[in-house]
């Protein structure tokens, strides 16, 4: 496993003993895995100031695949354990603006929990493509597809950064998968390239809520993710989506713990759009939160 270096991120007051700062430096690694393993580190500096930082171990694909294989049958339980709003999946699909006959890609489709909503949206004449690196997850998704006789769902076990859809896509969905991928920005750009003009890209996921509530739930959330779903709730996907899209819409729920961000691909992208924006994605005040391994 390759560690993501976590270093103290100090503000003007370097002696504030109660401040929690999160500063994660980007590592120059890339692989086909789908998991980030968090651990906590306490740093003491200057007059006894205590800074709590976090580092992520970039798990190899085999490790991540086996983890998700083991927990595949428990996904409904994890939805309950993480307080996932009961209608969040449906709302994410509604945001996609799909119509009958459309084609949609779900990245990190897991056991197919979103398939009923996607199938209702595109109908029997539409196409649904599901990508995941866990054969155990895909096995469950395939069982659901076959039990419902949904013949328009195609599953693929591969790295989403390498996936090529057979036709231009009307929509792409990341559902509780974006912050589990070490190379999420590479996957995002790949998905954006495969969208047709006017197509929609949706990211539905969890994040740390603001204020004292976030400080209370963060240690437990990281411990839980370390032992179950693997991921990093400290990244800001809406900023990364904004690096390739002209406008990003954002909605939050459950005390800002869950969100849906979405963007529409313009019909005429600027010639320097995707490439230059991607190059600048590591810059700016929020860059400390960008931990993609590319």
C-alpha positions as CSV (number, residue, x, y, z in Angstrom):
1,X,0.0,0.0,0.0
2,X,1.2,3.5,-0.8
3,X,0.5,6.2,1.9
4,X,-0.9,9.6,1.2
5,X,1.3,12.0,3.2
6,X,-0.7,14.0,5.7
7,X,1.0,17.1,7.1
8,X,-0.2,19.8,9.5
9,X,-2.1,22.6,7.8
10,X,-1.5,25.5,10.1
11,X,-3.4,28.8,10.0
12,X,-2.1,32.2,11.3
13,X,-2.6,31.1,14.9
14,X,-0.1,28.2,15.2
15,X,-0.8,27.7,18.9
16,X,-4.6,27.0,18.7
17,X,-4.8,23.8,20.6
18,X,-8.5,23.2,19.8
19,X,-8.2,23.6,16.0
20,X,-8.6,20.6,13.8
21,X,-6.9,21.0,10.4
22,X,-7.1,18.6,7.5
23,X,-4.3,18.9,5.0
24,X,-3.6,16.0,2.6
25,X,-0.8,16.2,0.1
26,X,-1.2,14.7,-3.3
27,X,0.8,11.5,-4.0
28,X,2.1,10.8,-7.5
29,X,0.7,7.3,-7.8
30,X,-2.0,5.6,-9.9
31,X,-3.6,2.2,-10.2
32,X,-6.9,0.5,-10.9
33,X,-8.0,0.2,-7.3
34,X,-11.1,1.6,-5.7
35,X,-10.4,2.4,-2.1
36,X,-8.7,4.7,0.3
37,X,-7.8,3.5,3.8
38,X,-7.9,6.4,6.4
39,X,-5.9,6.6,9.6
40,X,-5.5,9.4,12.1
41,X,-2.2,11.0,13.1
42,X,-1.7,13.5,15.9
43,X,1.1,16.1,15.6
44,X,2.4,18.3,18.4
45,X,4.1,21.5,17.5
46,X,4.9,24.8,19.0
47,X,3.9,25.5,22.6
48,X,2.2,22.1,22.8
49,X,-0.3,22.8,20.0
50,X,-2.1,19.6,18.9
51,X,-3.1,19.2,15.2
52,X,-5.1,16.1,14.2
53,X,-4.4,15.2,10.6
54,X,-5.3,12.2,8.4
55,X,-3.5,10.1,5.9
56,X,-4.8,7.6,3.3
57,X,-3.3,4.3,2.3
58,X,-3.9,3.7,-1.4
59,X,-5.0,0.1,-1.4
60,X,-4.1,-2.2,-4.3
61,X,-6.9,-3.3,-6.6
62,X,-6.9,-6.9,-5.3
63,X,-7.2,-5.7,-1.7
64,X,-10.1,-3.4,-2.5
65,X,-11.8,-6.0,-4.7
66,X,-11.7,-8.6,-1.9
67,X,-13.0,-6.1,0.6
68,X,-16.1,-5.3,-1.5
69,X,-16.6,-8.9,-2.4
70,X,-17.0,-9.6,1.3
71,X,-19.4,-6.8,2.1
72,X,-21.5,-7.1,-1.1
73,X,-24.4,-8.8,0.7
74,X,-24.4,-6.2,3.5
75,X,-24.9,-3.1,1.3
76,X,-28.6,-2.6,2.4
77,X,-27.4,-2.7,6.0
78,X,-24.7,-0.1,5.3
79,X,-27.3,2.2,3.8
80,X,-29.0,2.1,7.1
81,X,-25.8,2.3,9.2
82,X,-24.6,5.4,7.4
83,X,-28.1,7.0,7.7
84,X,-28.5,7.2,3.9
85,X,-31.7,9.2,3.2
86,X,-34.4,6.7,1.9
87,X,-35.1,8.7,-1.3
88,X,-31.6,10.0,-2.1
89,X,-30.9,7.4,-4.9
90,X,-34.2,8.2,-6.6
91,X,-33.5,12.0,-6.4
92,X,-30.1,11.5,-7.9
93,X,-31.6,9.6,-10.9
94,X,-34.3,12.3,-11.3
95,X,-31.5,14.9,-11.5
96,X,-30.2,13.1,-14.5
97,X,-33.2,14.1,-16.6
98,X,-33.3,10.8,-18.4
99,X,-35.9,9.9,-21.0
100,X,-37.1,6.7,-22.6
101,X,-34.4,5.2,-24.8
102,X,-31.5,7.0,-23.2
103,X,-28.2,5.5,-22.4
104,X,-26.6,5.9,-18.9
105,X,-23.4,4.7,-17.2
106,X,-23.2,4.1,-13.5
107,X,-19.6,4.1,-12.2
108,X,-19.2,2.0,-9.1
109,X,-22.6,0.4,-9.6
110,X,-22.1,-2.1,-6.8
111,X,-25.0,-4.5,-6.3
112,X,-27.3,-2.5,-8.5
113,X,-29.2,-0.6,-5.9
114,X,-29.9,2.2,-8.4
115,X,-30.9,-0.1,-11.3
116,X,-34.7,0.1,-10.5
117,X,-34.7,3.9,-10.7
118,X,-32.5,3.9,-13.9
119,X,-34.7,1.3,-15.5
120,X,-37.8,3.2,-14.8
121,X,-36.2,6.3,-16.3
122,X,-34.9,4.8,-19.6
123,X,-37.4,2.1,-20.1
124,X,-36.9,-1.3,-21.8
125,X,-35.6,0.5,-24.9
126,X,-32.8,2.4,-23.1
127,X,-29.3,1.1,-22.2
128,X,-27.8,0.9,-18.7
129,X,-24.1,0.2,-18.3
130,X,-22.7,-0.7,-14.9
131,X,-19.0,-0.6,-14.1
132,X,-17.3,-2.0,-10.9
133,X,-14.0,-3.7,-10.0
134,X,-15.6,-6.1,-7.5
135,X,-16.8,-9.4,-9.0
136,X,-18.8,-10.0,-5.8
137,X,-20.7,-6.7,-6.2
138,X,-21.3,-7.4,-9.9
139,X,-22.5,-10.9,-9.2
140,X,-25.2,-9.4,-7.0
141,X,-26.1,-6.8,-9.6
142,X,-26.3,-9.6,-12.2
143,X,-28.6,-11.6,-10.0
144,X,-30.9,-8.6,-9.7
145,X,-30.9,-8.0,-13.4
146,X,-31.6,-11.6,-14.3
147,X,-34.4,-11.9,-11.6
148,X,-36.1,-8.8,-13.1
149,X,-35.4,-9.9,-16.7
150,X,-33.8,-6.5,-17.4
151,X,-32.1,-7.3,-20.6
152,X,-30.9,-3.8,-21.3
153,X,-28.3,-3.8,-18.5
154,X,-24.7,-4.5,-19.4
155,X,-22.2,-5.1,-16.6
156,X,-18.4,-4.7,-16.8
157,X,-15.7,-5.6,-14.3
158,X,-12.9,-3.0,-15.0
159,X,-11.3,0.2,-13.9
160,X,-13.7,3.0,-14.7
161,X,-10.8,5.1,-16.0
162,X,-10.3,2.6,-18.8
163,X,-13.9,1.9,-19.6
164,X,-15.2,2.9,-23.1
165,X,-19.0,3.0,-23.5
166,X,-20.2,1.6,-26.9
167,X,-22.0,4.8,-27.7
168,X,-22.2,8.4,-26.5
169,X,-23.9,8.6,-23.1
170,X,-26.9,10.7,-22.1
171,X,-25.9,10.6,-18.5
172,X,-23.3,9.3,-16.0
173,X,-23.9,8.6,-12.3
174,X,-21.4,8.3,-9.4
175,X,-23.5,7.0,-6.5
176,X,-21.5,6.7,-3.3
177,X,-18.5,5.7,-5.3
178,X,-16.6,8.9,-6.2
179,X,-14.8,9.4,-2.9
180,X,-13.7,5.7,-2.9
181,X,-11.5,6.0,-6.0
182,X,-7.9,7.2,-5.6
183,X,-7.9,8.4,-9.2
184,X,-11.3,10.0,-9.1
185,X,-10.4,13.0,-11.2
186,X,-9.0,10.8,-14.0
187,X,-12.3,8.8,-13.9
188,X,-14.3,12.0,-13.9
189,X,-12.6,13.4,-17.0
190,X,-13.0,10.1,-18.7
191,X,-16.7,10.0,-18.0
192,X,-17.1,13.6,-19.1
193,X,-15.5,12.9,-22.4
194,X,-18.0,10.1,-23.1
195,X,-21.0,12.3,-22.4
196,X,-22.8,13.6,-25.5
197,X,-23.3,17.4,-25.6
198,X,-26.3,18.2,-23.4
199,X,-25.7,15.0,-21.3
200,X,-25.7,15.1,-17.5
201,X,-23.2,14.0,-14.9
202,X,-24.3,13.4,-11.3
203,X,-22.3,12.8,-8.2
204,X,-24.2,11.6,-5.2
205,X,-22.1,11.0,-2.1
206,X,-21.5,11.8,1.6
207,X,-19.3,14.6,3.1
208,X,-18.4,15.9,6.5
209,X,-21.1,18.3,7.7
210,X,-20.0,21.8,8.8
211,X,-19.5,23.0,12.3
212,X,-19.2,21.1,15.5
213,X,-21.5,18.4,14.3
214,X,-18.9,17.5,11.7
215,X,-16.1,17.4,14.3
216,X,-18.2,15.0,16.4
217,X,-19.0,12.5,13.6
218,X,-15.8,12.6,11.7
219,X,-13.7,10.2,13.8
220,X,-16.5,7.6,13.8
221,X,-17.1,8.1,10.1
222,X,-13.5,7.5,9.3
223,X,-13.3,4.5,11.5
224,X,-16.4,3.1,9.9
225,X,-15.1,3.7,6.4
226,X,-11.8,2.1,7.3
227,X,-13.5,-1.1,8.2
228,X,-16.2,-1.1,5.6
229,X,-16.6,1.0,2.5
230,X,-13.1,2.6,2.1
231,X,-13.1,6.2,1.1
232,X,-12.4,9.9,1.9
233,X,-15.3,12.2,2.8
234,X,-13.0,15.2,3.0
235,X,-12.6,15.7,-0.8
236,X,-14.8,18.2,-2.7
237,X,-16.1,16.5,-5.8
238,X,-18.3,19.6,-6.7
239,X,-15.1,21.6,-7.1
240,X,-13.5,18.9,-9.3
241,X,-16.7,18.7,-11.4
242,X,-16.5,22.5,-11.7
243,X,-13.0,22.1,-13.2
244,X,-14.6,20.5,-16.3
245,X,-18.1,21.9,-16.4
246,X,-19.3,25.5,-16.8
247,X,-21.8,25.3,-14.0
248,X,-22.4,22.9,-11.1
249,X,-25.7,22.6,-9.3
250,X,-25.6,21.4,-5.7
251,X,-28.2,20.2,-3.2
252,X,-27.6,18.9,0.3
253,X,-29.7,17.0,2.9
254,X,-29.4,15.2,6.2
255,X,-27.7,18.2,7.9
256,X,-25.4,18.6,4.9
257,X,-24.0,15.1,5.3
258,X,-25.2,14.0,1.9
259,X,-25.3,15.9,-1.4
260,X,-26.1,15.6,-5.1
261,X,-24.0,17.7,-7.5
262,X,-24.7,17.8,-11.2
263,X,-23.6,19.4,-14.4
264,X,-24.7,19.5,-18.0
265,X,-22.1,19.2,-20.8
266,X,-22.2,22.2,-23.0
267,X,-23.0,21.8,-26.7
268,X,-20.0,23.8,-27.6
269,X,-17.0,23.4,-25.2
270,X,-14.3,25.9,-25.4
271,X,-11.2,24.6,-27.2
272,X,-9.1,24.9,-24.1
273,X,-11.8,23.7,-21.7
274,X,-11.2,20.2,-20.4
275,X,-7.4,20.1,-20.8
276,X,-6.6,23.4,-19.2
277,X,-9.1,23.1,-16.5
278,X,-7.8,19.6,-15.6
279,X,-4.3,21.0,-15.5
280,X,-5.4,23.8,-13.1
281,X,-7.4,21.4,-10.9
282,X,-4.5,21.0,-8.5
283,X,-4.2,24.8,-8.0
284,X,-6.1,27.1,-5.8
285,X,-7.1,27.4,-2.1
286,X,-8.9,24.1,-2.1
287,X,-6.1,22.0,-3.6
288,X,-5.1,20.5,-0.2
289,X,-8.2,18.4,-0.4
290,X,-7.4,17.0,-3.8
291,X,-5.9,13.6,-3.2
292,X,-6.3,11.9,-6.5
293,X,-3.5,9.6,-7.5
294,X,-2.9,10.2,-11.2
